[in-house]
Amino acid sequence: MTPKRLIAVGLIFLGTLVGWMILGAATTARTDSSYHTLKGEVASLYGGDLIFRTPLCYRKVEALEKVWENGVEVEKAYLEPVFREVLESDVSIDVSLDRRKRGNLWFPTFKARFRGEYLFQADDPEEAWYLYSVLESTDSIYSNIVLSVNGVNMEDLRPLVRRQEFPVTPDGEGYVRLELSYESTGLENLYYYISEGDEIAQLNNFHLAIRTDFKDFDFPPSMMSPDGKRETGEGYELVWNLDKAVTGKDLGLIIPNRLNPGEIVTRVTFFAPVPLLFFFTVLLIVTTIMKCPFHPMHYFFLAATFFSFHLMYSYFSDHMNLYLTFGIASVVSLILTVTYLRLFAPPRIAYLVAPAIQLVYLVFFSWSFFFDGITGVILTVCSVLTLFLLMQLTGRIDWDRLTSEREPSHLPME
């Protein structure tokens, strides 16, 4: 192939690349728009991030503050809370995956069963003491709520919802024991906040166990990792044990989701120029060795068969199963290639070589994106093997003579 024709093929490649970038941007915009709209609908039914907070126990003392009134500085009295550290915390959270599909998108909704026991010591049992514990999300569904203070169940649960404190009476030994349990729902993330904001909290005899029925979870950044992790059939038991510890970090869990069409289609589309570059390179070398080089217009239509794969994959996945869409787009793209090449190329190239190259670099490369985490390894291995193959095929070629030869006027049919 002459340098002019190589430049023409390169321009065809660049033009197709621009088309892929436009398609990828359109797919991203469609996905983001649908995701944010549908996520709001799901959150209104199941709640957003499910948040648990360590309850607070405190008494109130009178304090003075200086304020300005009518240009005069005066002292006003107010009640300031004096908090007590938790002596013991025993918390367990059972999390079960309950993903929901909205439109064509999956969302990582889940159910959680919370049980917590907390022990506080009142330094002056004769004074008025208060507990503050809230149910955080206004959209989540809370059921089977049990609230007990020093072994006595409380019937009025409104303070939990209204973010109000409620008075408590320490027992004869000056202790306040709070027991709270309920079931709830959430979306995407589960958090257990030990401290408020950026404050540092002291942990005494702290024990938290999270049990899941799934394995592909992750931990939010800047949060504590568990001390222990034990596999339990379908999931894990994660344990945090801390005593006489001081920390400003909290605990959390990121709930895994199913693969959504928009995410993988976008990644495959933006990566598409790489498979086409491999396809063009290998096909160009093979056809040159077999002395049947293609015209740049042939490469134009072959690039279009690659683009058709991503076009179908992008828009069909909005209405069909992701894997079924992938299969249909792959088969149609291969059929387009074979039925086109059979019109002018030798049968061995039309029915064997070109489809095999397209199967590897388009279908297999795109399929590797279903395996999150090892996609790069798969692509690297294929790339190195391709380099080895091309080096072996072209090592003895006289490139000066080859590029100066006159192009054949037509392609051999056999």
N, C-alpha and C positions, 0 to 999 in steps of 0.2 A: 504494500500500500504506500502510495506517494505521500510526502509531507502535507500537500494540500488537502488530501482526503483525510489524513489524520487530524488536521486542524478542523475540518468540517465535522468529523465525529465528535471532537472535543466540544465544539459549539452546540451540537445536539445534546450532549451530556449536560452542559451548563443550562440550556433552555429547559430541559426536563427537571433539573435541580430546582430552578425557580418555580416551576409548577408544583413540585412537592412542598416547597416552603409555603406557598400560598395555601395548598390543601391542608398542610399541618396546622397553619395558623387558624384556618376556618374550623378545623376539627376541635382545636383547643378552645376557641370561642364558644362553639356549640356546647361542648362538654361543661365548661365553666358556668355558662348561663343556666343550663339544665340542673347542674349539681347544686348551685346555690338556691335555686327556687325549690327544688325537691327536698333539699336538706332542711329548709325551714318548715316544710310540711311534716317531715318525719319528726323533727324536734318538737313540734307542737303536739304530737301524739305520744312520743316516748321520752321527751325531755332531751336536754343537751348533755354536756359533761355531767356525770354523776359525782357529786362532791360530798364527802364526809368530813366533819370537823370534830376535833377533840372538844368535848364540852368544857365549860368554864364554871368554876365554883368560887364565890367571892362574898365578902361582906362589904358594907359601905361605911365609910368614915367621913366626918365633916371636914371640909377643907375650905380655905379662903383663896379667892383670886381677886386681883385688882382689875377693875374695869373703869372706863370713862363714861360718865353720865352727865350730860349738859355741861361738858367742859370741865368737870370735876372728877378726879380720881377717887373712887370709893372701893371698899372691900365688900365682896359678896360671898356668901357661904354657898357651898354646893356639896353634894355627896360624891365622893370619889371611891371607886371600887378597889378593894385590896384582894388580889387573886391568890389562890392557893394552888400550889403545884399538885399534879396528879400523883398519888402515891403508887397506884397500880393501874395498869391498863391491860385488859384482855379483850382483844377484838378479833372477830373472824368475819370474812366476807366471802360468800360463795357466789361465783360469777358464772352464769351460763349464757352461751352465745345464742342469740335469737335474731339473726339478720333479717332485714326486711327489704323488699324490692319496691321501688317507687319509680314508675315509668320504666325506663330501661336501665336504671342504676341501682346497685346494691348499697345498703348502708349498714354499718356495724352496730346495730342495736343489740342490747343485752339486758338480761335480768340479773338482779343482785339481791342476795339475802344477807342483811347486816345484823350482827349481834355484837354489842359492846358492853363491857362491865368496867366501871371506873370507881376508884376509891379515893376520896379526899379526906383530909383531917382538918377539922375546925379548931383553930387555936383558942377560940373563946365561944364555946357552945351556947352561952347564954344570949349572945347577940343574934340579930337576924341574918340569916345566910340565904344566898340565892344560887340557883343553877341556871345556866343559859346553854341551850342546845337547840339547834334548828334543823329543819329539813330544807336543804339548800335550794333545790330546783322547783320552780313554780309550774313547770310543764310535766315533770315526772309524775308517775302514778305511785303513791305510797299506800301500802296495804298491810294488814295484819300487824299494826303498830302496837307494841307493848312498851309502856314506860313505867318503871318501878323505881321508887326511892326508898332505900332502907327496907326493902321487902314489901312495900305497900304499893300496889298498882294505882296509878293516877288515871282517873277517868277523863279529865279535861286535857285534851291534847292540843288545844288551840295555841298555847305558847310556842309549840314547836313550829307551827306554820306561820304565826304572826311575828316571829322573831322577838318574842318577849321573854323576859326572865320570869322564873317562878320561885316563890319562897320555899325553903326546905328547913326541916328541923334535924340537927345532928342527933345521932343515937346517944345512948348513955355514956359511951366511951369517946364521944366527940368526933365520930366518923360520919361521912355522908357517902353512901354507896348508890351509884346510879346504874341501872340496867336498862338498856334500850335495844329494841330489835324491831325490824320491819323489812318488808320487801319493796323493791323499787325497780325502775327501769332507767336506761340511759343510752347515750349515743356516743360512740367513738372513744371516749376517755373516762377513766375512773381515777379519782384523786382522794387521798386521805391527807388532810391538812393538819399538821401537828402544831404549827405556830401561825400567828396572824401576821400577814404581810411579810416584812423583812425582819420580824422579831426573832430572837433566839429563845428556844424553849428547853427546859430541863426535863429529861425523861427518866423516870424511875420505874423499874419493873415493867417495862413496856413490851407487850407481845402482840403482834399482828400476824394473822395468817390469811392469805388470799388463796382460795381454791378455785381452779378453772376447769372447764370441760373442753378446753382448746389449748393448742400449743404454740401457735404462731403469734404470740404477743410480743410487745416491746415495752420498754420503760421510757417515760418522758425524760428529756434532758434535765440535768441539774437536780435530779431527785435520787434518793437513796436506793441502792440495789439491795436485794434481799440477802439475809445471812445464809439462808438455806433454800434449796430448790429440790423438790422430790417429785418424780414422775408418778402419776396416779392414773393409769389406764389412758383415758382420752385426754387428760390434761396434766396440770401440775399443782403442787402445793408450794406456795412461796411464803417464807417465814422471815419476819423481822423481830429480833430480840435485842433490846437495848436496856441497859441499867446504868444509872448514874452518868448519863450521857447528856451532852449539851449540843444542840444543833439548830440550824435555821432551815434545814432541808425538809421536804415533805416526801410523801410516797405516792406512787401512781402506776397506772397500767394503761397501755394503749391497746385497744381492742382490734383484732385483725379483721380485715374486710375481704370479701371476694374480689376477684379481678373485675374491674369495670371496663366496658368496651372503650370508652373515650380515652382512658389512661394508656392502654396498650396500643390502640390504634394511632394515637398521637406519637408515641415513641417509635413505632415501626415506620410511620410516614417520614418523620424527620431523619431517620436512619437510612431511608430508601436509597439515596445516592451511592452509598457504599456498595450494596449488592449490585447495582447497575454498573458501577466502575469495575468490579470484579468480572461481571458477565461480559462487558465489552472487551476487557483486556484478554481474558481467556479465549473468547470467540475469535478475536482478531488474530491472536497467535495461532490458533488451530487452523483457521481458514487460510492463513498465510502459508503455513507448513504444507497444507493439502493443496495449495496452489489454486484456491477458489475464493479470493478475497471478495468481500461484500462491498457494495456501493454505499456511500454515506446515507442515502435515502433508505436503504435496508435497515441501517442502524436506527434511523428515525422511527420507523414503525416498530422495531423491536423494543425501543425505549417506551413506545406507547403501550405495548403489552404489559410492561412492568408498571406503568402508571395506572393502567386499568385495574390491576390487582389492588392497589391502594385506594383507588376511587371507590371500587365496590366494597372493599373492606370497611372503609370509613362510613359510607352511607347505609349499607345494608345492616351493619351492626346496630343501628338505631332501632331496627324493627325485628331482628332475628337473633338467635343464639350466637354468641361470639365464636364458638368453635365451628359451628355450621357455616357461618359467614366466611371464616378463614378457609374452610375446605372448598366452598363454591368459588371464591375469588381465585384460589390457587388453580383449580381445574380449568376455569374459564381462561385464565392467563396462559396456561400451558397449551390449551387448544388453539388460542389465537396465534401463538408462536409456531406451533407445528403446521397448522393449515396455511400459514403465510410462507414459511420456509420451503414447504414441499413444492411451491410454484416455481422456484428458481434454484434452490440449493441441492446438492447431492443428497440422496436418501439417507446416507449415513449421518450427515449433519442435521438434516431436517427431523429425522425420527429418533436419533440416538444422542448425538453430541450436544446440540443446543438444548433440548429438553432436560438432559441430565445436568448441564451447567445451570440452567434456570431453576431446576428443582433444588440444587444445593444453595445457590446464592440468593435466590428470592424466597423460596418456600422455607427452607431449613433455617436460613438466617432470621427470617421473620418469626418462625416458630420458636426460636430460642428466647424470644422476649416473654414467653409464657413462664419461663423458669427464672423468676426474679432472684437476683443474687449471683447467678452463674452465667448470665448472658455474655458478659465480657470474656469469660474463660472459653466458652464455646466459640465465639467469634475469633478469638486470638488463635486457637488451635487450627481452625479452618483457614485463617489467613496465612499462617506459617506453612501449612500443607500446600496451599495454593502457590505460595512463593517457591517452595521446593519443586513442585510439578513444573512450573513455568521455567525455572532455571534449567531443569533437565531437558525440557523440550527445545529450548532455544540456545543451549550452550554451544552448539556447533554451527549455528546459522551465520552466514556472512551478511551482516546487515547492510553494508555499503552496496553490495551487489543487489540485494533484495529490494532495497528502496529505490534503486535506479532503474530497475526493470520496468518495461512498459506494462501497464495494466491490461489484462485480457479483455477483449471486447464483450465477452459473455461468460457466464458461469457454466462449467460442465454439469450436466444433469446426472452423470453417473461417476 
